[in-house]
Structures are given as structure tokens and as C-alpha cells.
Amino acid sequence: MSNREADGSFVSSAPDVLSSIGPCPICKRELSGHSYSLLASEVVDRKSGQESLITFFESLKNRDWKRLLKAGNWEGLSDNVELYGIVCGGAVVLVVIRSPFELYDDDEILLVETVAEEDSRLLLGLAKDKTWKTLK
């Protein structure tokens, strides 16, 4: 779900949705001050099959970070899933959100998962070119 700014640009509601998970699963503190980034996204395409969506979730399950980080499909006229990473110290919390097309449907958190430190280091190394923002 997105909101319009005064200049007509869109602002993601991701910070609000991410903050709704409660305290950080790693440090148990508020998420404000933690860095986050959109790591991957995929279209939920009910018409032409779900192969890309299956690949998205298999890559997540198997910790195939290279393959997962290549997922960047997003369509405004479809439901989408978005994978966010929240950094806490040297570890990452992954959050998968379903972002619906329907204007009056809310974003839905599908998964919140803490990644082990070694896998977090690998993931962060591969995601260094992503845009990281700070939760407020």
C-alpha cells in the first residue's frame, strides 16, 4: 500500500508495516533506528501460473541469496510479495509482505524470520548495493 505526497510521488507504507511487527526479534528493542531495505519482490500472477512465485519462496527457504536478490518483478495492477531485510547488529530479520492491488486491502505480513549470523553476513555482502533506510 502506498500514500501520495503533495508533489504526487508515492511513498511506500513499508516502514509502517515493518514497525507493526513489534520489537526487533533480535535485540528486543523498538525497530526505530534499525536499517531496512527492499531486497526482492515478485508478482502474484494468478493467471499465468505461479512458477516465479514458487522460485521466490524456494530461494528464500533454501537461502539462495543470489537467486533471491535477482527477483525484482513488481506490477501495480497485481498483488505482489515483497521481501524486506531489517539489520540489527550483524544479523538480519527477513519480513515478507503481501502488497495487494486492491486499494482498500491492507498489506499483510506473511513471514518474519531471523537469519543466522553467517547467512546474514552472506546476504548483507550480496545486498550492499541495495538502498538502505532507517526506520523512524
C-alpha positions as CSV (number, residue, x, y, z in Angstrom):
1,M,0.0,0.0,0.0
2,S,1.3,3.5,-0.9
3,N,0.5,7.0,0.0
4,R,0.8,10.1,-2.2
5,E,3.0,13.0,-1.3
6,A,2.0,16.6,-2.0
7,D,4.2,16.5,-5.1
8,G,2.3,13.5,-6.5
9,S,5.0,11.0,-5.8
10,F,4.3,7.8,-3.9
11,V,5.7,6.9,-0.5
12,S,5.8,3.3,0.5
13,S,3.9,2.2,3.6
14,A,6.7,-0.3,4.3
15,P,8.0,1.5,7.3
16,D,4.6,1.4,9.0
17,V,4.1,-2.3,8.1
18,L,7.6,-3.2,9.2
19,S,7.1,-1.3,12.5
20,S,3.9,-3.3,13.2
21,I,5.9,-6.5,13.8
22,G,6.6,-5.1,17.3
23,P,10.0,-5.1,18.9
24,C,13.1,-6.4,17.0
25,P,13.2,-10.2,17.2
26,I,17.0,-10.0,17.7
27,C,17.6,-7.2,20.3
28,K,14.0,-7.0,21.6
29,R,14.1,-3.1,21.3
30,E,11.9,-0.9,19.2
31,L,12.7,-1.0,15.5
32,S,13.2,2.7,15.2
33,G,16.9,3.3,14.3
34,H,17.2,-0.1,12.6
35,S,18.1,-0.1,8.8
36,Y,15.9,-1.7,6.3
37,S,15.8,-2.4,2.6
38,L,13.6,-3.9,0.0
39,L,15.6,-6.9,-1.1
40,A,13.3,-8.6,-3.6
41,S,9.8,-8.6,-4.9
42,E,7.6,-10.9,-7.1
43,V,4.2,-10.6,-8.7
44,V,1.4,-12.8,-7.5
45,D,0.2,-13.7,-11.0
46,R,-2.9,-15.9,-10.7
47,K,-3.5,-16.0,-14.5
48,S,-0.2,-17.3,-15.9
49,G,0.9,-19.6,-13.1
50,Q,3.0,-19.3,-10.1
51,E,6.4,-20.5,-11.2
52,S,8.2,-17.3,-10.4
53,L,6.5,-17.0,-7.1
54,I,7.4,-20.6,-6.2
55,T,11.0,-19.9,-7.2
56,F,10.9,-16.8,-4.9
57,F,9.8,-18.7,-1.9
58,E,12.1,-21.7,-2.6
59,S,15.0,-19.4,-2.9
60,L,14.1,-17.9,0.4
61,K,13.7,-21.3,2.1
62,N,17.0,-22.6,0.6
63,R,18.9,-19.4,1.5
64,D,19.8,-19.0,-2.2
65,W,20.5,-15.3,-1.7
66,K,22.0,-14.7,-5.2
67,R,18.9,-16.0,-6.9
68,L,16.5,-14.4,-4.5
69,L,18.1,-10.9,-4.8
70,K,17.6,-11.1,-8.6
71,A,13.8,-11.2,-8.0
72,G,12.6,-7.7,-8.8
73,N,9.3,-8.0,-10.5
74,W,6.5,-5.7,-9.4
75,E,3.3,-4.7,-11.1
76,G,0.9,-2.1,-9.9
77,L,-2.2,-3.9,-11.2
78,S,-1.4,-7.1,-9.4
79,D,-0.8,-8.4,-5.9
80,N,2.9,-8.6,-5.1
81,V,5.1,-10.1,-2.4
82,E,8.0,-8.0,-1.1
83,L,11.0,-9.2,0.9
84,Y,12.5,-6.7,3.3
85,G,15.6,-7.1,5.4
86,I,16.0,-5.3,8.7
87,V,19.5,-5.1,10.1
88,C,20.3,-5.5,13.8
89,G,24.0,-5.6,14.7
90,G,25.4,-8.2,12.3
91,A,22.2,-10.1,11.8
92,V,19.2,-9.7,9.5
93,V,15.4,-10.1,10.1
94,L,13.5,-11.0,7.0
95,V,10.0,-9.8,6.5
96,V,7.8,-10.9,3.6
97,I,4.8,-8.7,2.9
98,R,1.9,-9.3,0.6
99,S,1.1,-6.0,-1.1
100,P,-2.4,-6.2,-2.6
101,F,-3.6,-4.5,-5.7
102,E,-7.0,-3.7,-4.1
103,L,-6.8,-0.1,-2.8
104,Y,-8.8,-0.9,0.4
105,D,-6.9,-4.1,1.3
106,D,-4.1,-3.7,3.8
107,D,-0.6,-5.0,3.4
108,E,-0.2,-8.4,5.1
109,I,2.9,-9.8,6.9
110,L,3.4,-13.3,5.7
111,L,6.7,-14.1,7.4
112,V,9.1,-12.7,10.0
113,E,12.3,-14.7,10.3
114,T,15.7,-14.1,11.9
115,V,18.6,-15.2,9.8
116,A,21.7,-16.8,11.4
117,E,24.8,-14.6,11.6
118,E,26.8,-16.4,8.9
119,D,23.9,-16.3,6.5
120,S,23.3,-12.7,7.4
121,R,26.9,-11.8,6.5
122,L,26.5,-13.5,3.1
123,L,23.2,-11.8,2.5
124,L,24.4,-8.4,3.5
125,G,27.5,-8.8,1.3
126,L,25.4,-9.5,-1.7
127,A,22.9,-6.7,-0.8
128,K,25.4,-4.0,-0.3
129,D,24.2,-2.2,-3.4
130,K,20.6,-2.0,-2.2
131,T,19.2,1.2,-0.8
132,W,19.1,1.1,3.0
133,K,16.9,3.5,5.0
134,T,16.4,4.0,8.7
135,L,13.1,3.2,10.4
136,K,11.8,6.1,12.4
